[in-house]
Amino acid sequence: MGSPMKLKQCGRFGLIAALLSAAVALGARMSWGQDSSRVCVSRGERVLLPPSVLAPSWVYPEGKLDYFVVEGLLDKAVASLTGETSVRTAWSQLFRPSDRVGVQIDVPTLPVHQALIEAVIRRLTRAGVSTSNIIIYAGDENALFYAGFDLRHDGDGVQVMGSDSEGFRGGLSRIVLDYCTAIINLSRLRVDPQIGMSGALANCLAAVPHVERERLRRAPETLAAAAARATLRRKLRLHIMDALQPAYEPSASSDALPTTWVYGGVLASYDPVAMDIVGREILLEKLRETDPQATELQPPVTYLEPACERYHLGQCDRAKIEIVTIGPESG
């Protein structure tokens, strides 16, 4: 057995090594704010199951997603982002078994696909995170309930809850402040009749009170203020965007779903601004199929430049955003 001095030195060196490792990983994740950003776009040629008795159109108006394909798209996006060939290693690089992980999901109007949420949960558990340390949350519990989620506030297994029901402190959700040590921002790409586009930055409105959400949506040039809250920003480790079936036209009524198309994509990035820049390009490309002269979504997306210039949340210079496309439709 070594001497106490040697053991103390080993412990000190081990701590220093761990801190250096964490600093390197953090530097890799935060470098987007200084130089360039990477957005990984994983696309599938066929993401929907063929219509059948198990996938009737009257039950699945958008079509039923193939869960195995969706999981594969997520794996490729995250592996490409982290630079790891092993999916388990990629997720272990981002999340530790001791983490309590909040998965902030997009619910209003057009919820994130259940297949993608379940794929994220499976990858977290394989990285060693217990299901009892995973919280699925959105801003409003009613929206979660109407989207088909079973609310669960305690006990074993994944918990599902809303920021509004858990309360706020200092204008930020207690879920973010007290319940989580790490957060995944899981948004769904779609046009928005009020702010132009809903994506990674807009999904962060789930962390602030309802009144503040509405105020920021009415003044979209300040919308990124929610994502800029220090605690939320510090705990956000990964941004994932559901672009499997983006919405390119808002719904004609509150009872109808927005018009979608099959893009078959899952995006991953450390940078929410760069991710939204790429998301806007995806929507514009679809819009130009019907209007070749279109240069902007309507209304224009006014919160991206302030998110970069005023709130320093990421990269908005397209020349400094690297898009890595993986899949049969790359190029």
Contacts in CASP RR format, 6 or more apart in sequence:
PFRMAT RR
TARGET T0000
AUTHOR 0000-0000-0000
METHOD contacts of the structure
MODEL  1
MGSPMKLKQCGRFGLIAALLSAAVALGARMSWGQDSSRVCVSRGERVLLP
PSVLAPSWVYPEGKLDYFVVEGLLDKAVASLTGETSVRTAWSQLFRPSDR
VGVQIDVPTLPVHQALIEAVIRRLTRAGVSTSNIIIYAGDENALFYAGFD
LRHDGDGVQVMGSDSEGFRGGLSRIVLDYCTAIINLSRLRVDPQIGMSGA
LANCLAAVPHVERERLRRAPETLAAAAARATLRRKLRLHIMDALQPAYEP
SASSDALPTTWVYGGVLASYDPVAMDIVGREILLEKLRETDPQATELQPP
VTYLEPACERYHLGQCDRAKIEIVTIGPESG
25 93 0 8 1.000
29 237 0 8 1.000
29 270 0 8 1.000
30 270 0 8 1.000
32 38 0 8 1.000
32 269 0 8 1.000
32 270 0 8 1.000
32 271 0 8 1.000
32 274 0 8 1.000
32 314 0 8 1.000
32 315 0 8 1.000
33 271 0 8 1.000
33 312 0 8 1.000
33 314 0 8 1.000
33 315 0 8 1.000
35 320 0 8 1.000
36 315 0 8 1.000
36 320 0 8 1.000
36 321 0 8 1.000
36 322 0 8 1.000
37 269 0 8 1.000
37 270 0 8 1.000
37 271 0 8 1.000
37 273 0 8 1.000
37 274 0 8 1.000
37 314 0 8 1.000
37 315 0 8 1.000
37 320 0 8 1.000
37 321 0 8 1.000
37 322 0 8 1.000
38 81 0 8 1.000
38 269 0 8 1.000
38 270 0 8 1.000
38 271 0 8 1.000
38 274 0 8 1.000
38 321 0 8 1.000
38 322 0 8 1.000
38 323 0 8 1.000
38 324 0 8 1.000
39 267 0 8 1.000
39 268 0 8 1.000
39 269 0 8 1.000
39 271 0 8 1.000
39 274 0 8 1.000
39 275 0 8 1.000
39 277 0 8 1.000
39 278 0 8 1.000
39 321 0 8 1.000
39 322 0 8 1.000
39 323 0 8 1.000
39 324 0 8 1.000
40 76 0 8 1.000
40 77 0 8 1.000
40 78 0 8 1.000
40 80 0 8 1.000
40 81 0 8 1.000
40 267 0 8 1.000
40 268 0 8 1.000
40 269 0 8 1.000
40 324 0 8 1.000
40 326 0 8 1.000
41 77 0 8 1.000
41 243 0 8 1.000
41 265 0 8 1.000
41 266 0 8 1.000
41 267 0 8 1.000
41 278 0 8 1.000
41 323 0 8 1.000
41 324 0 8 1.000
41 325 0 8 1.000
41 326 0 8 1.000
42 72 0 8 1.000
42 73 0 8 1.000
42 74 0 8 1.000
42 76 0 8 1.000
42 77 0 8 1.000
42 80 0 8 1.000
42 265 0 8 1.000
42 266 0 8 1.000
42 267 0 8 1.000
42 268 0 8 1.000
42 325 0 8 1.000
42 326 0 8 1.000
42 327 0 8 1.000
43 73 0 8 1.000
43 263 0 8 1.000
43 264 0 8 1.000
43 265 0 8 1.000
43 325 0 8 1.000
43 326 0 8 1.000
43 327 0 8 1.000
43 328 0 8 1.000
43 329 0 8 1.000
43 330 0 8 1.000
44 69 0 8 1.000
44 73 0 8 1.000
44 264 0 8 1.000
44 265 0 8 1.000
44 327 0 8 1.000
44 328 0 8 1.000
44 329 0 8 1.000
45 327 0 8 1.000
45 328 0 8 1.000
45 329 0 8 1.000
46 66 0 8 1.000
46 69 0 8 1.000
47 65 0 8 1.000
47 66 0 8 1.000
47 69 0 8 1.000
47 70 0 8 1.000
47 73 0 8 1.000
47 244 0 8 1.000
47 262 0 8 1.000
47 264 0 8 1.000
47 265 0 8 1.000
48 63 0 8 1.000
48 64 0 8 1.000
48 65 0 8 1.000
48 66 0 8 1.000
48 262 0 8 1.000
49 55 0 8 1.000
49 63 0 8 1.000
49 64 0 8 1.000
49 65 0 8 1.000
49 66 0 8 1.000
51 57 0 8 1.000
51 63 0 8 1.000
54 64 0 8 1.000
55 63 0 8 1.000
55 64 0 8 1.000
57 63 0 8 1.000
61 257 0 8 1.000
62 245 0 8 1.000
62 257 0 8 1.000
62 260 0 8 1.000
65 113 0 8 1.000
65 115 0 8 1.000
65 244 0 8 1.000
66 115 0 8 1.000
67 115 0 8 1.000
67 118 0 8 1.000
67 119 0 8 1.000
70 113 0 8 1.000
70 115 0 8 1.000
70 116 0 8 1.000
70 119 0 8 1.000
70 244 0 8 1.000
70 266 0 8 1.000
71 115 0 8 1.000
71 119 0 8 1.000
71 122 0 8 1.000
72 119 0 8 1.000
73 244 0 8 1.000
73 264 0 8 1.000
73 265 0 8 1.000
73 266 0 8 1.000
74 116 0 8 1.000
74 119 0 8 1.000
74 120 0 8 1.000
74 123 0 8 1.000
74 240 0 8 1.000
74 266 0 8 1.000
74 268 0 8 1.000
75 87 0 8 1.000
75 90 0 8 1.000
75 123 0 8 1.000
76 326 0 8 1.000
76 327 0 8 1.000
77 240 0 8 1.000
77 266 0 8 1.000
77 267 0 8 1.000
77 268 0 8 1.000
77 326 0 8 1.000
78 87 0 8 1.000
78 90 0 8 1.000
78 91 0 8 1.000
78 94 0 8 1.000
78 123 0 8 1.000
78 238 0 8 1.000
78 240 0 8 1.000
78 268 0 8 1.000
79 85 0 8 1.000
79 86 0 8 1.000
79 87 0 8 1.000
79 90 0 8 1.000
80 268 0 8 1.000
80 324 0 8 1.000
80 326 0 8 1.000
81 90 0 8 1.000
81 268 0 8 1.000
81 269 0 8 1.000
81 270 0 8 1.000
82 89 0 8 1.000
82 90 0 8 1.000
82 93 0 8 1.000
82 94 0 8 1.000
83 90 0 8 1.000
84 90 0 8 1.000
84 93 0 8 1.000
87 123 0 8 1.000
87 126 0 8 1.000
88 126 0 8 1.000
88 127 0 8 1.000
91 123 0 8 1.000
91 124 0 8 1.000
91 126 0 8 1.000
91 127 0 8 1.000
92 127 0 8 1.000
92 128 0 8 1.000
94 127 0 8 1.000
94 182 0 8 1.000
94 237 0 8 1.000
94 238 0 8 1.000
95 101 0 8 1.000
95 124 0 8 1.000
95 127 0 8 1.000
95 128 0 8 1.000
95 129 0 8 1.000
95 182 0 8 1.000
95 237 0 8 1.000
96 129 0 8 1.000
97 127 0 8 1.000
97 128 0 8 1.000
97 129 0 8 1.000
97 130 0 8 1.000
98 181 0 8 1.000
99 129 0 8 1.000
99 133 0 8 1.000
99 181 0 8 1.000
99 182 0 8 1.000
100 133 0 8 1.000
100 134 0 8 1.000
100 135 0 8 1.000
100 179 0 8 1.000
100 180 0 8 1.000
100 181 0 8 1.000
100 182 0 8 1.000
101 124 0 8 1.000
101 129 0 8 1.000
101 133 0 8 1.000
101 134 0 8 1.000
101 135 0 8 1.000
101 180 0 8 1.000
101 181 0 8 1.000
101 182 0 8 1.000
101 183 0 8 1.000
101 184 0 8 1.000
102 134 0 8 1.000
102 135 0 8 1.000
102 136 0 8 1.000
102 137 0 8 1.000
102 175 0 8 1.000
102 179 0 8 1.000
102 180 0 8 1.000
102 182 0 8 1.000
102 183 0 8 1.000
102 184 0 8 1.000
103 117 0 8 1.000
103 120 0 8 1.000
103 121 0 8 1.000
103 134 0 8 1.000
103 135 0 8 1.000
103 136 0 8 1.000
103 137 0 8 1.000
103 183 0 8 1.000
103 184 0 8 1.000
103 186 0 8 1.000
104 137 0 8 1.000
104 138 0 8 1.000
104 183 0 8 1.000
104 184 0 8 1.000
104 185 0 8 1.000
104 186 0 8 1.000
104 203 0 8 1.000
104 204 0 8 1.000
104 206 0 8 1.000
104 207 0 8 1.000
105 111 0 8 1.000
105 112 0 8 1.000
105 117 0 8 1.000
105 136 0 8 1.000
105 137 0 8 1.000
105 138 0 8 1.000
105 186 0 8 1.000
105 187 0 8 1.000
105 203 0 8 1.000
105 206 0 8 1.000
106 112 0 8 1.000
106 138 0 8 1.000
106 186 0 8 1.000
106 187 0 8 1.000
106 188 0 8 1.000
106 198 0 8 1.000
106 199 0 8 1.000
106 202 0 8 1.000
106 203 0 8 1.000
106 206 0 8 1.000
106 242 0 8 1.000
107 138 0 8 1.000
107 139 0 8 1.000
107 140 0 8 1.000
107 143 0 8 1.000
107 144 0 8 1.000
107 147 0 8 1.000
107 149 0 8 1.000
108 140 0 8 1.000
108 143 0 8 1.000
109 190 0 8 1.000
109 192 0 8 1.000
109 198 0 8 1.000
109 247 0 8 1.000
109 251 0 8 1.000
109 258 0 8 1.000
110 188 0 8 1.000
110 190 0 8 1.000
110 247 0 8 1.000
110 257 0 8 1.000
110 258 0 8 1.000
110 260 0 8 1.000
111 147 0 8 1.000
111 188 0 8 1.000
112 186 0 8 1.000
112 187 0 8 1.000
112 188 0 8 1.000
112 242 0 8 1.000
113 188 0 8 1.000
113 242 0 8 1.000
113 244 0 8 1.000
113 245 0 8 1.000
116 186 0 8 1.000
116 240 0 8 1.000
116 242 0 8 1.000
116 244 0 8 1.000
116 266 0 8 1.000
117 136 0 8 1.000
117 186 0 8 1.000
120 184 0 8 1.000
120 186 0 8 1.000
120 240 0 8 1.000
121 131 0 8 1.000
121 134 0 8 1.000
121 158 0 8 1.000
124 134 0 8 1.000
125 131 0 8 1.000
125 134 0 8 1.000
131 156 0 8 1.000
131 157 0 8 1.000
131 158 0 8 1.000
132 155 0 8 1.000
132 156 0 8 1.000
132 157 0 8 1.000
132 158 0 8 1.000
132 159 0 8 1.000
134 157 0 8 1.000
134 158 0 8 1.000
134 159 0 8 1.000
135 158 0 8 1.000
135 159 0 8 1.000
135 160 0 8 1.000
135 161 0 8 1.000
135 175 0 8 1.000
135 179 0 8 1.000
135 180 0 8 1.000
136 149 0 8 1.000
136 158 0 8 1.000
136 159 0 8 1.000
136 160 0 8 1.000
136 161 0 8 1.000
137 160 0 8 1.000
137 161 0 8 1.000
137 162 0 8 1.000
137 163 0 8 1.000
137 166 0 8 1.000
137 173 0 8 1.000
137 175 0 8 1.000
137 206 0 8 1.000
138 144 0 8 1.000
138 162 0 8 1.000
138 163 0 8 1.000
138 206 0 8 1.000
139 162 0 8 1.000
139 163 0 8 1.000
139 164 0 8 1.000
139 173 0 8 1.000
139 205 0 8 1.000
139 206 0 8 1.000
139 207 0 8 1.000
139 210 0 8 1.000
139 213 0 8 1.000
140 162 0 8 1.000
140 163 0 8 1.000
140 164 0 8 1.000
140 210 0 8 1.000
141 151 0 8 1.000
141 161 0 8 1.000
141 162 0 8 1.000
141 164 0 8 1.000
141 165 0 8 1.000
144 151 0 8 1.000
144 160 0 8 1.000
144 161 0 8 1.000
144 162 0 8 1.000
145 151 0 8 1.000
149 160 0 8 1.000
150 160 0 8 1.000
151 160 0 8 1.000
151 161 0 8 1.000
152 158 0 8 1.000
152 159 0 8 1.000
152 160 0 8 1.000
152 161 0 8 1.000
153 159 0 8 1.000
153 161 0 8 1.000
161 175 0 8 1.000
162 175 0 8 1.000
162 206 0 8 1.000
163 173 0 8 1.000
163 174 0 8 1.000
163 175 0 8 1.000
163 176 0 8 1.000
163 206 0 8 1.000
163 207 0 8 1.000
163 208 0 8 1.000
163 209 0 8 1.000
164 209 0 8 1.000
164 210 0 8 1.000
166 173 0 8 1.000
166 174 0 8 1.000
166 175 0 8 1.000
166 179 0 8 1.000
167 173 0 8 1.000
167 174 0 8 1.000
168 174 0 8 1.000
168 208 0 8 1.000
168 209 0 8 1.000
169 177 0 8 1.000
169 178 0 8 1.000
171 208 0 8 1.000
171 209 0 8 1.000
171 212 0 8 1.000
172 207 0 8 1.000
172 208 0 8 1.000
172 229 0 8 1.000
172 231 0 8 1.000
172 232 0 8 1.000
173 206 0 8 1.000
173 207 0 8 1.000
173 208 0 8 1.000
175 207 0 8 1.000
176 183 0 8 1.000
176 207 0 8 1.000
176 229 0 8 1.000
176 231 0 8 1.000
176 232 0 8 1.000
176 235 0 8 1.000
177 231 0 8 1.000
180 235 0 8 1.000
181 235 0 8 1.000
182 235 0 8 1.000
182 237 0 8 1.000
183 232 0 8 1.000
183 235 0 8 1.000
183 236 0 8 1.000
183 237 0 8 1.000
184 236 0 8 1.000
184 237 0 8 1.000
184 238 0 8 1.000
184 239 0 8 1.000
184 240 0 8 1.000
185 200 0 8 1.000
185 203 0 8 1.000
185 204 0 8 1.000
185 236 0 8 1.000
185 238 0 8 1.000
185 239 0 8 1.000
185 240 0 8 1.000
185 272 0 8 1.000
186 203 0 8 1.000
186 240 0 8 1.000
186 241 0 8 1.000
186 242 0 8 1.000
187 198 0 8 1.000
187 199 0 8 1.000
187 200 0 8 1.000
187 202 0 8 1.000
187 203 0 8 1.000
187 239 0 8 1.000
187 240 0 8 1.000
187 241 0 8 1.000
187 242 0 8 1.000
188 198 0 8 1.000
188 199 0 8 1.000
188 241 0 8 1.000
188 242 0 8 1.000
188 243 0 8 1.000
188 246 0 8 1.000
189 197 0 8 1.000
189 198 0 8 1.000
189 199 0 8 1.000
189 241 0 8 1.000
189 242 0 8 1.000
189 243 0 8 1.000
189 246 0 8 1.000
189 247 0 8 1.000
189 263 0 8 1.000
189 267 0 8 1.000
189 279 0 8 1.000
189 282 0 8 1.000
189 283 0 8 1.000
190 197 0 8 1.000
190 198 0 8 1.000
190 199 0 8 1.000
190 246 0 8 1.000
190 247 0 8 1.000
190 248 0 8 1.000
190 258 0 8 1.000
190 260 0 8 1.000
191 197 0 8 1.000
191 198 0 8 1.000
191 247 0 8 1.000
191 248 0 8 1.000
191 249 0 8 1.000
191 250 0 8 1.000
191 258 0 8 1.000
191 283 0 8 1.000
191 297 0 8 1.000
192 198 0 8 1.000
192 202 0 8 1.000
192 250 0 8 1.000
193 250 0 8 1.000
193 299 0 8 1.000
194 217 0 8 1.000
194 218 0 8 1.000
194 220 0 8 1.000
194 299 0 8 1.000
195 202 0 8 1.000
195 217 0 8 1.000
195 220 0 8 1.000
195 223 0 8 1.000
195 299 0 8 1.000
195 301 0 8 1.000
195 302 0 8 1.000
195 303 0 8 1.000
196 220 0 8 1.000
196 297 0 8 1.000
196 298 0 8 1.000
196 299 0 8 1.000
196 300 0 8 1.000
196 301 0 8 1.000
197 276 0 8 1.000
197 279 0 8 1.000
197 280 0 8 1.000
197 283 0 8 1.000
197 297 0 8 1.000
197 301 0 8 1.000
199 241 0 8 1.000
199 275 0 8 1.000
199 276 0 8 1.000
199 279 0 8 1.000
200 227 0 8 1.000
200 239 0 8 1.000
200 241 0 8 1.000
200 269 0 8 1.000
200 272 0 8 1.000
200 273 0 8 1.000
200 275 0 8 1.000
200 276 0 8 1.000
201 223 0 8 1.000
201 224 0 8 1.000
201 226 0 8 1.000
201 227 0 8 1.000
201 272 0 8 1.000
201 273 0 8 1.000
201 276 0 8 1.000
201 303 0 8 1.000
201 304 0 8 1.000
201 307 0 8 1.000
201 313 0 8 1.000
202 223 0 8 1.000
202 303 0 8 1.000
204 224 0 8 1.000
204 226 0 8 1.000
204 227 0 8 1.000
204 232 0 8 1.000
204 272 0 8 1.000
205 212 0 8 1.000
205 213 0 8 1.000
205 216 0 8 1.000
205 217 0 8 1.000
205 223 0 8 1.000
205 226 0 8 1.000
206 213 0 8 1.000
207 226 0 8 1.000
207 229 0 8 1.000
207 232 0 8 1.000
208 216 0 8 1.000
208 226 0 8 1.000
208 229 0 8 1.000
212 226 0 8 1.000
213 226 0 8 1.000
216 222 0 8 1.000
216 223 0 8 1.000
216 225 0 8 1.000
216 226 0 8 1.000
217 223 0 8 1.000
220 301 0 8 1.000
220 302 0 8 1.000
220 303 0 8 1.000
221 302 0 8 1.000
221 303 0 8 1.000
221 306 0 8 1.000
222 303 0 8 1.000
222 306 0 8 1.000
223 303 0 8 1.000
223 307 0 8 1.000
224 273 0 8 1.000
224 303 0 8 1.000
224 306 0 8 1.000
224 307 0 8 1.000
224 310 0 8 1.000
224 311 0 8 1.000
224 313 0 8 1.000
225 311 0 8 1.000
226 232 0 8 1.000
227 233 0 8 1.000
227 236 0 8 1.000
227 272 0 8 1.000
227 307 0 8 1.000
227 311 0 8 1.000
227 313 0 8 1.000
228 307 0 8 1.000
228 311 0 8 1.000
228 312 0 8 1.000
228 313 0 8 1.000
233 313 0 8 1.000
236 272 0 8 1.000
237 270 0 8 1.000
238 268 0 8 1.000
238 270 0 8 1.000
239 267 0 8 1.000
239 268 0 8 1.000
239 269 0 8 1.000
239 270 0 8 1.000
239 271 0 8 1.000
239 272 0 8 1.000
239 275 0 8 1.000
240 266 0 8 1.000
240 267 0 8 1.000
240 268 0 8 1.000
241 266 0 8 1.000
241 267 0 8 1.000
241 268 0 8 1.000
241 269 0 8 1.000
241 275 0 8 1.000
241 279 0 8 1.000
242 266 0 8 1.000
243 263 0 8 1.000
243 264 0 8 1.000
243 265 0 8 1.000
243 266 0 8 1.000
243 267 0 8 1.000
243 279 0 8 1.000
243 282 0 8 1.000
244 262 0 8 1.000
244 263 0 8 1.000
244 264 0 8 1.000
244 265 0 8 1.000
244 266 0 8 1.000
245 260 0 8 1.000
245 261 0 8 1.000
245 262 0 8 1.000
245 263 0 8 1.000
245 264 0 8 1.000
246 260 0 8 1.000
246 261 0 8 1.000
246 263 0 8 1.000
246 279 0 8 1.000
246 282 0 8 1.000
246 283 0 8 1.000
246 286 0 8 1.000
247 257 0 8 1.000
247 258 0 8 1.000
247 259 0 8 1.000
247 260 0 8 1.000
248 258 0 8 1.000
248 259 0 8 1.000
248 260 0 8 1.000
248 261 0 8 1.000
248 283 0 8 1.000
248 286 0 8 1.000
248 287 0 8 1.000
249 258 0 8 1.000
249 259 0 8 1.000
250 258 0 8 1.000
251 257 0 8 1.000
251 258 0 8 1.000
251 259 0 8 1.000
261 286 0 8 1.000
263 282 0 8 1.000
263 286 0 8 1.000
267 275 0 8 1.000
267 278 0 8 1.000
267 279 0 8 1.000
269 275 0 8 1.000
269 278 0 8 1.000
271 313 0 8 1.000
271 314 0 8 1.000
271 315 0 8 1.000
271 321 0 8 1.000
272 307 0 8 1.000
272 313 0 8 1.000
272 314 0 8 1.000
273 304 0 8 1.000
273 307 0 8 1.000
273 308 0 8 1.000
273 313 0 8 1.000
273 314 0 8 1.000
273 315 0 8 1.000
273 316 0 8 1.000
274 314 0 8 1.000
274 315 0 8 1.000
274 316 0 8 1.000
274 321 0 8 1.000
276 301 0 8 1.000
276 304 0 8 1.000
276 307 0 8 1.000
277 304 0 8 1.000
277 315 0 8 1.000
277 316 0 8 1.000
277 318 0 8 1.000
277 321 0 8 1.000
278 321 0 8 1.000
278 323 0 8 1.000
280 297 0 8 1.000
280 301 0 8 1.000
280 304 0 8 1.000
283 297 0 8 1.000
284 294 0 8 1.000
284 295 0 8 1.000
284 296 0 8 1.000
284 297 0 8 1.000
287 294 0 8 1.000
287 297 0 8 1.000
288 294 0 8 1.000
304 316 0 8 1.000
305 316 0 8 1.000
307 313 0 8 1.000
307 314 0 8 1.000
307 316 0 8 1.000
308 314 0 8 1.000
308 315 0 8 1.000
308 316 0 8 1.000
308 317 0 8 1.000
309 316 0 8 1.000
315 321 0 8 1.000
325 331 0 8 1.000
END
